[in-house]
Amino acid sequence: MNRQKEISELQRRQEDKMINYPYNYDSHSFGMLSNHVNNYGASTMEMHKEFKVGRYGYVKLLDWMGDDHAVVAAARVSYERGNRQVKDDEQLIDYLLSHEHTTPFEMVETKWEVKLPIFVARQWIRHRTASVNELSARYSVMDDEFGFPEELRFQDDKNKQGSTEELSYDKSEHLLDLFQDSADEAYRLYEVAMGQGVGREQARTVLPVAIMTKWVWKIDLKNLFHFLNLRTDSHAQKEIRDYADIMSRIVEERVPLCFAAFVENWRDAKKIRASDVKKLNAFMSQDAIASNEFEGFLWRLING
Ligand SMILES: Cc1cc2nc3c(=O)[nH]c(=O)nc-3n(C[C@H](O)[C@H](O)[C@H](O)COP(=O)(O)OP(=O)(O)OC[C@H]3O[C@@H](n4cnc5c(N)ncnc54)[C@H](O)[C@@H]3O)c2cc1C
């Protein structure tokens, strides 16, 4: 794609986002492409903007080092004197990810500020390859801000970790009001304890896991892709997915070629089990690829 075409394509995708984007952007929409474009036409307007998640949460891009070209430049060191002819950057980036040659993606560094409920932070912090600095509830008094879900969902009977469809609006609102009352009561006790001289590090133990925390989170692009892959997946809890979805949009803006390769070779790709490869070969050798059995097999492979 030539550069003008790339810009038009990005512009089209941005317009789609403006219409379809599910989050409350307040005044912080992605800007239309203007003079803020990098080499690949990506917008730089999203830096330092708070993209809201829920009532109190947000994610903000603080800093970003490197672009698609940084990945390409690092990779070309590998191939400097070789015979391999990789035609252009897009192909090279796709080649790298499809062959799990991932270190060039570590040349891009990203830094975020995130405000999130502690129950989301518990899941997020499991990603060990990031550098984190979190607000200290030993040092600071916590604000009375509780990041309850926006709607309550039924327990999933099959996936014991998950939830399914939403409760009725009235039921959900009623229960969420009770959640809020309980959190307010806990916060009142927190203040009473501190009022009686109890240290913040102990008084906080009465607070619920919906209370908001905040951190600065730095991670390279390769490991960010791993995070986005796991946390935008439908198996991830919606309350963390909401953050990961916004971050995906920002990453796509910043490194469109890398992001496209990530989607193609990683996020939306399927691994095939060795036993399924055997079955696939058996179907082909029996010339049974038009059978219903084969169709069912393929459906299971693709839809999991
Ligand atoms: C849907 C879902 C459900 C989950 N359920 C549970 C659960 O019930 N209980 C639970 O405890 N966790 C659960 N987790 C967390 C999960 O097990 C991982 O801890 C989390 O997703 C981080 O993944 P990671 O370790 O691959 O990533 P990161 O920590 O980001 O690491 C990235 C990669 O770096 C490498 N790496 C990092 N640190 C090490 C190390 N010390 N040794 C070797 N290699 C390393 C690995 O290759 C790793 O894949 C769940 C995660 C998801 C997405």
The ligand as a Gaussian input file, in Angstrom:
#p B3LYP/6-31G(d) Opt

LIG

0 1
 C       -8.547000     -15.956000      31.306000
 C       -7.471000     -16.086000      32.359000
 C       -7.708000     -16.813000      33.510000
 C       -6.714000     -16.931000      34.494000
 N       -6.985000     -17.637000      35.643000
 C       -6.042000     -17.725000      36.615000
 C       -6.290000     -18.438000      37.837000
 O       -7.355000     -18.993000      38.030000
 N       -5.327000     -18.458000      38.777000
 C       -4.114000     -17.868000      38.597000
 O       -3.276000     -17.920000      39.478000
 N       -3.846000     -17.186000      37.451000
 C       -4.764000     -17.106000      36.474000
 N       -4.490000     -16.405000      35.319000
 C       -3.182000     -15.764000      35.176000
 C       -2.265000     -16.565000      34.225000
 O       -1.985000     -17.864000      34.746000
 C       -0.945000     -15.816000      34.032000
 O       -0.307000     -15.670000      35.263000
 C       -1.159000     -14.438000      33.436000
 O       -2.032000     -14.495000      32.339000
 C        0.170000     -13.869000      32.988000
 O        0.611000     -14.647000      31.903000
 P        2.144000     -14.927000      31.653000
 O        2.763000     -15.516000      32.871000
 O        2.251000     -15.703000      30.385000
 O        2.614000     -13.452000      31.314000
 P        3.778000     -12.522000      31.828000
 O        4.008000     -12.602000      33.293000
 O        3.429000     -11.199000      31.225000
 O        5.046000     -13.084000      31.121000
 C        5.203000     -13.072000      29.710000
 C        6.018000     -14.268000      29.329000
 O        7.314000     -14.103000      29.897000
 C        7.800000     -15.375000      30.334000
 N        8.019000     -15.315000      31.780000
 C        7.747000     -14.287000      32.615000
 N        8.127000     -14.578000      33.858000
 C        8.644000     -15.825000      33.817000
 C        9.175000     -16.691000      34.786000
 N        9.319000     -16.347000      36.055000
 N        9.601000     -17.904000      34.400000
 C        9.501000     -18.287000      33.120000
 N        8.986000     -17.516000      32.131000
 C        8.565000     -16.301000      32.482000
 C        6.755000     -16.400000      29.951000
 O        7.058000     -16.894000      28.686000
 C        5.491000     -15.588000      29.868000
 O        4.506000     -16.154000      29.038000
 C       -5.450000     -16.293000      34.322000
 C       -5.219000     -15.569000      33.145000
 C       -6.202000     -15.460000      32.184000
 C       -5.927000     -14.654000      30.925000

